[in-house]
Amino acid sequence: MDRQRSRLAAWGLRLGVLALIVLALGIVGNRFEIVHFSVALKGLALGAAIGVVAALVSAIALVLTLVTSKHGVRTAIAGLVLGILVAAPVGQAMIVGSKVPGIHDISTDLDNPPAFKAVVAMRGGDANPLDRASPNDLAAQQRQAYPDITTLNVAQHPGKVFEAALATAHDMGWEIIAADPEAGRIEATATTRVMNFKDDIVVRVTEMDMGAAVDIRSVSRVGVSDLGANANRIRTYLHALKRKLG
């Protein structure tokens, strides 16, 4: 029985290590474009599933070793912690994804979304289309999920607003692809830290009677659901722009 319990703890740790390896392979594969992003996501899901099993096995082993005062406590704890560390981030992302609509193109102006120009050639043939044709109720889904994502009206000179908008885009850490003061358009790309996913952004500053209107659109290059990332990016940007404009 002692050997079996020690083996159970050891197996929990082995599964935890395996989960970490599978997770790392998925991340590395996507970052360096070794595999298609869909394969990388399946790797993350598989790593998380193995992590859950590792945590369960290790938890059982920990209880058994504590109750019987046998060896294997540290091994069981290590397997439990490792399994949770691997499974938790993926599980959290899945929970967040279940609470937001499966869309990836968010705009403050739903009637006349800012258009991309310079970024189009960089997106590649496998990227999500920019025609906003799918799903057919995209605007309705966005209104319901993100009613706060709206045009920012500023009672300041459009030129000053454009300069502040460009500076804010730099502050966000985006890669600026194009900046056209005459057209009032800024195009940029944001890259996620871990998976290296790229989202494209266009900011439009329009002259109005009482100042300027700022619209922003953020679109994921791949994937059906953005897990709310584009909406959060727009919120963060507009909040930072408001502070910069005073």
Summary of the structure (lengths in Angstrom):
residues: 246
radius of gyration: 23.5
end to end distance: 70.0
largest distance: 82.1
contacts: 809
relative contact order: 0.14
helix: 53%
strand: 16%
